[in-house]
Amino acid sequence: MIKLCILGGGFIGRFYAESLIGRRGKDEVKVIYARREETAVRFAKDYNVPHFFTDMEAAIAHPETEMVIIALPNYVHEEAVHLCVKHKKAVLCTKPLGRTPEEALRMTKACEDAGIFAGYLEDLCYTPKFSKSLASVKSGAIGRVLWAKSRETHPGPHSDWFWDMEKAGGGAIVDMGCHCIEISRNFIGKDILPVEVMCWADTQVKPIDAEDHAIGLVKYENGAIGQFEVSWTFRGGMDLRDEVMGTEGTIWVNSWLRTGFEMFTSGNTDGYLVEKAESSSGWQFPVGDEAHELGYTSMFIDMFEAYEKGIQPQETFYDGYVVNAIIDAAYKSAKTKIWEQVKLPEWRGQTGLTKPSVFTEYDADHWLIKEELLPNGDKKVILKNKLSNEILEKVKMS
Ligand SMILES: NC(=O)c1ccc[n+]([C@@H]2O[C@H](COP(=O)([O-])OP(=O)(O)OC[C@H]3O[C@@H](n4cnc5c(N)ncnc54)[C@H](O)[C@@H]3O)[C@@H](O)[C@H]2O)c1
């Protein structure tokens, strides 16, 4: 049994508690910290947590705190991590790890130097559909990954600090691009170096300094391309979709708006249905088990098992740092309007890769471009002469 302390009694703190409590799990939330006493008291009552604090250090230092879960706004992550290091408590931190790669690297190194367990709570890399897709990619089902796109859009976040560029570290890119970037990194390979980023970002609707809409391309050293699409101005709920294209196949995943569960209601109740639903009447798109569909339950299982076995979890602070470095290049590119290098002074993956040459030979003189069966039954092959570079076709009549 792991004794847990949650820092933050807001939106994600409560989601985490829902994922940890009431599932006959053996791990227990023993301590809650919230800034305001009424939030801490309500949280403690709702989730049967024996100790509540409005002093963060006291919560971390408490003898019943074995592992700390940081569910605080982005600008408080680093302070909370350093307090965990000071008190030698294992720590899990929500996304994004830092507001900048510098913050993220300091947090990563501080935990490594202190020898404390640290896990990055990137829930969307643990959803049932994502896990199955990743296993298929790793088994070679879609061949070499060429392009991995991930999209998260909704009508905007639920608390003031998200909209404050200084407190959040940016807008939709740092808030949701972090999910999309890590999803693509997993599909392309976490040991493949992200090289450069091209990004468009704009503030199209909201009266804020940060971007409320952005699209970015992340080029990897092996020639693969990652793509993220994020928006705080999207209408119609929350759109979570991933696409992966490989040399031998394709995966399309829709995790939220079209999951095979559709419901019509005249609006007889106006209770909560699903995260970021915009309406409580008409056609609705619920999900069966929200905490599980969003990856929270599998994420905590991975974290706790890794902690107990003394190994790294699937998502580490180092991953959070790489994501922050890609985001940093995206922000630069959005300003300069050119490809910007991803600066990773601390890179632990492969280096020196090039785009593989994997042409299929048709015969000694030709490369095969493609084969196609035509409507009239003819078989056509399109070829390229290896020496002259001439493109030609051969037709085998039916
Ligand atoms: N899918 C996900 O993994 C996911 C989803 C939502 C939020 N998050 C992340 O979780 C973190 C918290 O977001 P949230 O949605 O719960 O926000 P929130 O505003 O709902 O809750 C934040 C909590 O922190 C407390 N707090 C606010 N300012 C503080 C300060 N200066 N010092 C100490 N405590 C403070 C608030 O009182 C509140 O209890 C953010 O980093 C966010 O990016 C992750």
PDBQT file of the ligand as one rigid body, heavy atoms in Angstrom, charges set to zero:
ROOT
HETATM    1  N1  LIG A 401      -5.365  15.715 -18.307  1.00  0.00    +0.000 N 
HETATM    2  C1  LIG A 401      -4.593  16.186 -17.364  1.00  0.00    +0.000 C 
HETATM    3  O1  LIG A 401      -3.627  15.555 -17.027  1.00  0.00    +0.000 OA
HETATM    4  C2  LIG A 401      -4.895  17.513 -16.728  1.00  0.00    +0.000 A 
HETATM    5  C3  LIG A 401      -6.173  18.056 -16.826  1.00  0.00    +0.000 A 
HETATM    6  C4  LIG A 401      -6.411  19.285 -16.195  1.00  0.00    +0.000 A 
HETATM    7  C5  LIG A 401      -5.390  19.941 -15.519  1.00  0.00    +0.000 A 
HETATM    8  N2  LIG A 401      -4.140  19.379 -15.489  1.00  0.00    +0.000 N 
HETATM    9  C6  LIG A 401      -3.015  20.056 -14.835  1.00  0.00    +0.000 C 
HETATM   10  O2  LIG A 401      -3.236  20.048 -13.429  1.00  0.00    +0.000 OA
HETATM   11  C7  LIG A 401      -2.734  21.245 -12.833  1.00  0.00    +0.000 C 
HETATM   12  C8  LIG A 401      -3.855  21.897 -12.038  1.00  0.00    +0.000 C 
HETATM   13  O3  LIG A 401      -4.926  22.181 -12.931  1.00  0.00    +0.000 OA
HETATM   14  P1  LIG A 401      -6.452  22.141 -12.444  1.00  0.00    +0.000 P 
HETATM   15  O4  LIG A 401      -7.239  22.001 -13.671  1.00  0.00    +0.000 OA
HETATM   16  O5  LIG A 401      -6.652  21.176 -11.335  1.00  0.00    +0.000 OA
HETATM   17  O6  LIG A 401      -6.571  23.615 -11.887  1.00  0.00    +0.000 OA
HETATM   18  P2  LIG A 401      -7.630  24.162 -10.828  1.00  0.00    +0.000 P 
HETATM   19  O7  LIG A 401      -7.558  25.632 -10.908  1.00  0.00    +0.000 OA
HETATM   20  O8  LIG A 401      -8.940  23.483 -11.007  1.00  0.00    +0.000 OA
HETATM   21  O9  LIG A 401      -7.057  23.667  -9.428  1.00  0.00    +0.000 OA
HETATM   22  C9  LIG A 401      -5.801  24.081  -8.927  1.00  0.00    +0.000 C 
HETATM   23  C10 LIG A 401      -5.686  23.888  -7.427  1.00  0.00    +0.000 C 
HETATM   24  O10 LIG A 401      -4.460  24.479  -6.989  1.00  0.00    +0.000 OA
HETATM   25  C11 LIG A 401      -4.739  25.492  -6.020  1.00  0.00    +0.000 C 
HETATM   26  N3  LIG A 401      -3.852  26.653  -6.244  1.00  0.00    +0.000 N 
HETATM   27  C12 LIG A 401      -4.052  27.649  -7.117  1.00  0.00    +0.000 A 
HETATM   28  N4  LIG A 401      -3.020  28.519  -7.071  1.00  0.00    +0.000 NA
HETATM   29  C13 LIG A 401      -2.168  28.054  -6.139  1.00  0.00    +0.000 A 
HETATM   30  C14 LIG A 401      -0.939  28.525  -5.636  1.00  0.00    +0.000 A 
HETATM   31  N5  LIG A 401      -0.384  29.654  -6.053  1.00  0.00    +0.000 N 
HETATM   32  N6  LIG A 401      -0.340  27.796  -4.700  1.00  0.00    +0.000 NA
HETATM   33  C15 LIG A 401      -0.883  26.657  -4.254  1.00  0.00    +0.000 A 
HETATM   34  N7  LIG A 401      -2.079  26.170  -4.696  1.00  0.00    +0.000 NA
HETATM   35  C16 LIG A 401      -2.708  26.857  -5.642  1.00  0.00    +0.000 A 
HETATM   36  C17 LIG A 401      -6.177  25.878  -6.216  1.00  0.00    +0.000 C 
HETATM   37  O11 LIG A 401      -6.711  26.381  -5.027  1.00  0.00    +0.000 OA
HETATM   38  C18 LIG A 401      -6.792  24.550  -6.628  1.00  0.00    +0.000 C 
HETATM   39  O12 LIG A 401      -7.075  23.743  -5.521  1.00  0.00    +0.000 OA
HETATM   40  C19 LIG A 401      -2.181  22.089 -13.980  1.00  0.00    +0.000 C 
HETATM   41  O13 LIG A 401      -0.815  21.903 -14.096  1.00  0.00    +0.000 OA
HETATM   42  C20 LIG A 401      -2.884  21.534 -15.210  1.00  0.00    +0.000 C 
HETATM   43  O14 LIG A 401      -2.152  21.682 -16.408  1.00  0.00    +0.000 OA
HETATM   44  C21 LIG A 401      -3.895  18.171 -16.045  1.00  0.00    +0.000 A 
ENDROOT
TORSDOF 0
